[in-house]
């Protein structure tokens, strides 16, 4: 039985020749992502801003103005409404944190809102609730940022000690690019940004570093084998050698994620969308940002390595 090969064995694509265009695109997209985050902000979930979130389902899409008016009459503070899903039948109601310290204060507020909504919208059905105090939300913001920063720093230090300092710098730059693309995506789409998305960001970082380490390891190996080749040729050779693995890994993960996006429901939509974006962005940054940046940082072949004729390196090895 013949094995399926998505990338031919003799593939020899000139990735490095496009690195200046790729650097320009990377800088442009990164600046655009930063601009979107500052201009539009993130739709922070209850996990980060604190408060009470009540989700109601309706048989037909309700009038948001009428629903807002119904809840405003309860004098519970500023009300934020957000449509969940594509059919418009599920509405997320966000309220400020409950000030009362009584044990059942949150339940009473939920019951009050539920009664008022059902009175004006008889088809409304309670779906779920989530409540986080302001103090806890502040701690979650700090811990979420700290988790991402420590992950990036730890990965950069690992690459420096495992390879050379150029690998560490290029890896950190690529991962920061991946994180910025994810934040820009959520600022653009206004998907809710909660703890699930922080988990998605950390997962994206993990996937990206896995792909980058594989390519970096092959680059270091080829630097020792082909010490008479120039660095751009070594990078091209290494990326082409690992390309079949990169494509197959990305494709299989995307198949699972698209199935989850279609059948997972609106609860997982933001997480799944972030993961799908991360696969594309992580693959791009592994090839065009991390690997190509090694040339700009002045990495050179190891002169102590064995002298393998450059002609034997013309056809990449598929692994």
C-alpha positions as a printed Julia matrix, in Angstrom:
319×3 Matrix{Float64}:
   0.0    0.0    0.0
   1.42   3.34  -1.07
   1.82   5.87   1.72
   0.12   9.26   1.44
   2.65  12.05   1.01
   1.35  15.6    1.23
   4.84  16.98   0.63
   7.08  15.31  -1.99
  10.51  14.06  -0.87
  12.36  16.35  -3.29
  10.62  19.55  -2.12
  13.05  22.45  -2.05
  11.09  25.67  -1.51
  13.09  28.95  -1.21
  11.68  30.14   2.12
  14.61  32.39   2.99
  14.27  34.42  -0.22
  10.95  35.74   1.11
  12.19  36.58   4.58
  12.28  40.36   4.09
   8.68  40.34   2.89
   7.79  38.05   5.79
   9.48  40.37   8.3
   7.57  43.32   6.87
   4.27  41.44   7.07
   5.04  40.29  10.62
   5.78  43.83  11.81
   2.66  45.17  10.08
   0.38  42.51  11.59
   1.92  42.92  15.04
   1.39  46.68  15.0
  -2.17  46.19  13.73
  -2.87  43.72  16.56
  -1.5   46.12  19.19
  -3.57  48.94  17.68
  -6.75  46.84  17.76
  -6.2   45.87  21.41
  -5.74  49.52  22.46
  -8.49  50.9   20.2
 -11.22  48.29  20.73
 -10.03  46.54  23.84
 -10.86  42.95  24.74
 -14.29  41.64  25.63
 -13.15  40.46  29.05
 -15.31  37.8   30.63
 -16.57  37.69  34.17
 -13.39  35.83  35.14
 -11.37  39.03  34.65
 -13.73  41.95  35.28
 -15.77  40.4   38.07
 -19.54  40.47  38.29
 -22.46  38.25  37.51
 -23.17  36.58  34.17
 -26.58  35.07  33.45
 -27.28  33.27  30.18
 -30.86  33.1   28.88
 -32.18  31.11  25.92
 -35.2   32.21  23.89
 -37.31  30.38  21.32
 -36.98  33.39  18.98
 -34.37  36.18  18.95
 -35.51  38.77  21.51
 -35.38  42.55  21.28
 -32.19  43.55  23.1
 -33.57  47.04  23.79
 -36.65  45.6   25.49
 -34.52  43.09  27.42
 -32.17  45.84  28.59
 -35.14  47.95  29.7
 -36.54  45.01  31.66
 -33.31  44.5   33.59
 -32.63  48.24  34.06
 -35.88  48.49  36.06
 -34.31  46.25  38.7
 -31.61  48.87  39.48
 -28.78  46.33  39.64
 -26.22  48.57  37.95
 -24.85  48.78  34.43
 -26.17  45.99  32.18
 -24.18  44.49  29.32
 -25.94  42.25  26.81
 -24.16  40.03  24.31
 -25.6   37.66  21.74
 -24.1   34.18  22.0
 -24.05  31.93  18.93
 -25.17  32.65  15.39
 -28.93  32.25  15.75
 -29.38  35.18  18.16
 -31.53  33.12  20.53
 -29.07  33.03  23.43
 -28.27  36.24  25.33
 -25.54  36.72  27.92
 -26.53  39.23  30.63
 -23.59  40.74  32.52
 -24.12  42.66  35.75
 -21.74  44.3   38.26
 -20.52  42.22  41.25
 -23.09  41.6   43.96
 -22.21  43.93  46.85
 -23.97  42.04  49.59
 -21.8   39.61  51.56
 -24.7   37.34  52.42
 -24.27  33.73  51.37
 -27.31  33.55  49.09
 -27.13  37.13  47.76
 -26.06  36.02  44.27
 -28.84  33.44  44.06
 -31.42  36.07  45.01
 -30.18  38.43  42.29
 -30.3   35.63  39.71
 -33.84  34.71  40.79
 -34.92  38.38  40.56
 -33.5   38.75  37.05
 -34.99  35.44  35.97
 -38.46  36.41  37.22
 -38.36  39.8   35.49
 -37.16  38.33  32.19
 -39.76  35.53  32.2
 -42.5   38.07  32.92
 -41.7   40.06  29.76
 -40.38  37.09  27.72
 -42.41  33.96  28.59
 -40.28  31.82  26.24
 -37.06  32.59  28.17
 -35.24  29.69  29.78
 -32.4   29.97  32.26
 -29.2   28.42  30.87
 -26.34  29.07  33.29
 -24.78  31.59  35.64
 -21.27  32.59  36.68
 -20.22  34.96  39.44
 -16.74  36.28  40.33
 -15.91  38.95  42.92
 -13.82  41.98  41.99
 -10.92  40.83  44.19
 -10.81  37.38  42.64
 -11.0   38.8   39.11
  -8.0   41.04  39.81
  -6.01  38.03  41.0
  -7.01  36.06  37.89
  -5.82  38.86  35.58
  -2.44  38.98  37.33
  -2.04  35.2   37.37
  -3.09  34.9   33.71
  -0.51  37.47  32.6
   2.13  35.91  34.84
   1.48  32.44  33.4
   1.96  33.66  29.82
   5.09  35.71  30.64
   6.72  32.86  32.58
   5.96  30.45  29.75
   7.61  32.73  27.17
  10.66  33.45  29.36
  11.08  29.8   30.29
  10.92  28.68  26.67
  13.43  31.36  25.66
  15.89  30.27  28.37
  15.48  26.63  27.36
  16.3   27.47  23.72
  19.38  29.46  24.8
  20.79  26.64  26.94
  19.71  23.91  24.51
  21.09  25.61  21.41
  22.62  29.11  21.21
  21.46  32.57  22.2
  20.26  33.34  18.66
  17.8   30.45  18.9
  16.47  31.78  22.2
  15.93  35.3   20.86
  14.28  34.14  17.64
  12.0   31.78  19.56
  10.84  34.49  21.98
  10.2   36.92  19.11
   8.14  34.31  17.26
   6.09  33.41  20.35
   5.41  37.05  21.18
   4.2   37.44  17.58
   1.86  34.45  18.06
   0.43  35.89  21.28
  -0.09  39.33  19.69
  -1.93  37.75  16.75
  -4.24  35.95  19.16
  -4.98  39.12  21.14
  -5.57  41.06  17.93
  -7.99  38.38  16.74
 -10.05  38.65  19.93
 -10.02  42.45  19.77
 -11.27  42.27  16.18
 -13.94  39.58  16.61
 -14.99  40.65  20.16
 -15.21  37.04  21.29
 -15.33  36.8   25.08
 -11.84  36.63  26.58
 -11.88  34.46  29.69
  -9.74  31.85  31.42
 -10.49  29.35  28.65
  -8.77  31.69  26.18
  -5.74  32.02  28.47
  -5.54  28.22  28.35
  -5.81  28.42  24.55
  -2.95  30.96  24.42
  -0.73  28.69  26.54
  -1.64  25.75  24.3
  -0.75  27.79  21.21
   2.62  28.63  22.78
   3.18  24.94  23.45
   2.36  23.96  19.87
   4.52  26.75  18.45
   7.55  25.86  20.53
   7.21  22.19  19.58
   7.4   23.04  15.89
  10.18  25.59  16.42
  12.36  23.21  18.45
  12.1   20.53  15.75
  13.22  22.99  13.05
  15.93  24.52  15.27
  17.33  21.09  16.08
  17.55  20.27  12.37
  19.21  23.62  11.66
  21.86  22.97  14.32
  22.43  19.46  12.98
  22.9   20.73   9.42
  25.19  23.53  10.6
  27.58  20.85  11.81
  27.2   18.64   8.75
  27.48  21.27   6.01
  29.99  23.76   7.36
  30.83  25.03   3.86
  27.23  25.96   3.06
  26.03  29.48   3.76
  23.43  30.05   6.47
  20.45  30.84   4.16
  20.98  27.52   2.34
  21.14  25.63   5.64
  17.92  27.22   6.88
  16.13  26.43   3.6
  17.39  22.85   3.69
  16.35  22.36   7.32
  12.86  23.8    6.87
  12.27  21.68   3.77
  13.45  18.56   5.59
  10.98  19.1    8.41
   8.16  20.38   6.16
   6.38  16.99   5.76
   6.17  16.61   9.53
   5.0   20.21   9.99
   2.26  19.9    7.36
   1.01  16.53   8.59
   0.95  17.62  12.25
  -0.86  20.88  11.49
  -3.39  19.19   9.21
  -4.35  16.47  11.68
  -4.78  19.0   14.5
  -6.87  21.28  12.26
  -9.2   18.4   11.35
  -9.98  17.86  15.03
 -10.34  21.59  15.72
 -12.71  22.22  12.79
 -14.89  19.34  14.0
 -14.91  20.92  17.46
 -15.71  24.34  15.97
 -18.72  22.96  14.06
 -20.14  20.59  16.66
 -18.74  21.95  19.94
 -21.34  24.66  20.43
 -20.92  28.33  21.31
 -19.31  27.6   24.69
 -16.14  26.29  23.01
 -16.26  28.53  19.93
 -13.83  31.17  21.23
 -11.35  28.56  22.49
 -11.51  26.57  19.24
 -11.2   29.68  17.04
  -8.13  30.76  19.0
  -6.56  27.32  18.57
  -7.21  27.26  14.81
  -5.68  30.71  14.44
  -2.74  29.59  16.58
  -1.99  26.62  14.32
  -1.75  28.84  11.23
   0.15  31.62  12.99
   2.47  29.2   14.81
   3.36  27.37  11.6
   3.99  30.65   9.79
   6.18  32.03  12.57
   8.17  28.79  12.82
   9.13  29.0    9.16
   9.27  32.69   8.33
   9.96  34.41  11.66
  11.95  32.15  13.97
  14.1   30.35  11.38
  14.77  33.33   9.12
  15.57  35.59  12.07
  18.6   33.37  12.85
  20.28  34.74   9.72
  19.66  38.35  10.77
  21.06  37.59  14.23
  24.35  36.46  12.69
  24.22  32.71  13.3
  26.96  30.86  11.38
  27.74  27.16  10.65
  29.96  25.35  13.13
  33.52  25.27  11.67
  34.35  22.26  13.85
  31.77  20.06  12.14
  32.41  17.37   9.6
  32.84  18.48   6.01
  30.0   17.02   3.98
  29.98  18.17   0.33
  27.23  20.69  -0.35
  26.13  18.75  -3.43
  24.88  15.9   -1.23
  22.54  18.3    0.55
  20.48  19.14  -2.52
  17.64  16.78  -1.74
  16.04  17.18   1.7
  15.46  14.11   3.81
  11.86  13.48   4.75
  11.47  12.54   8.4
